[in-house]
Amino acid sequence: MNNINHTETLQEAIQLLKMQQAGQLDLLKEQYRNTYEHLKPINILKRSFNQLTSTADFKGSVVSNIVGIGTGYLTKKVLLGSTPNIFKKVLGTLLQLAITNVVTKKTEKSIDNSIHNVQDLSNFKTLP
């Protein structure tokens, strides 16, 4: 009679361990899928790009660079147009570079001032 009782208890323990093992296997498979997705190169690039673009400094510098490059390009086209003269092309490129640098620096300062003004306004508390 003792053998039957021990055998039944042993079978129940084995069944319980098999269920526990199956549950752990499912969790392990899920963790593997999550890790696999997390380490895909495209997902790494997406996360890096999102972190990079979420900073205010990056946004400000991108805007100022775009404005600077656009202004330099337009100035070159307006002042020199399209010319076959190599000297004028070099002069136009140097002029474009100089104007791009000046406008970029001025735009960065303007954007920084705007960001600080908005932050100051958000921190401003009204008197009771």
Beta strands, then each sheet from edge to edge (+ up, - down):
end
